[in-house]
Amino acid sequence: MTSSPASALYVGSVMHQRLRPARHRLQYRVFTLLLDLDELPALSKRLRWFSLNRFNLFSLVEADHGDGVSAATDGLRGWVHRQLQAAGLPADGPVQLLTMPRILGHVFNPLSVYFCHAPDGSLCALLYEVHNTFGQRHTYLIEVPEAERRAARLAQQCDKDFYVSPFMAMALRYRFVVEPPAAQRATLRIGINAADAQGPVLHTQWDTERHALTDAALLHTFATHPLLTLKVVAGIHWEALRLFFKGLRPQPHPAPPASSTTIVRNADT
């Protein structure tokens, strides 16, 4: 049995450039998996080093995503279906999740992205699932306009509703620039800009290249990116310490939003 081209391995780097009030830049090598949610059981059977909802070298545990509770009981596919239905969008097309898997049982994903397609295969929405280091998570569901559903590059935006970095204010607006994954495209890029009333504050760029999702590729990735998820957490705290010594101080931590998903339709942007 061969792997469907919908699921893949992406390897590359992520860059953060803080512009104000103190300039600060970091760049790390990363990898992510693009997982078609309908393929998860078959991938778990085919791949020796990847499992669904159980321990392995690499694994996806559905409770790590979505709202945690219903995603664990009836699967991520069901959770995404309900979010799309609540937004009044097509809910029965393919869904691909871009995320870091658990590595030897450990994971922390600052950002995971769901590419949600209509039954005709066009991209109808993106879900940006954000985790902070305080054990909280929130999702921004942003509709793709019908005229752009087959575009090679998308631009989306929304207001910040969820506390992430202690050194970033809440009064920000995000702008996402995304080159969606495709089997015939070698790269996947995601840019995120955060701006306040005075202008740009932060720019993040995620640049990756597509590889086949095989056992050999997973072992090679483990060797070249050992214990990446632990390094992500350590890196976040190290960079926070550097920002503190540059004079930045934590912002007030508000209560999380009443709803775990912020829905942004075209009319709202």
Order of alpha helices (4+ residues) and beta strands (2+ residues): beta-beta-alpha-beta-beta-alpha-beta-beta-beta-beta-beta-beta-beta-beta-beta-alpha-alpha-beta
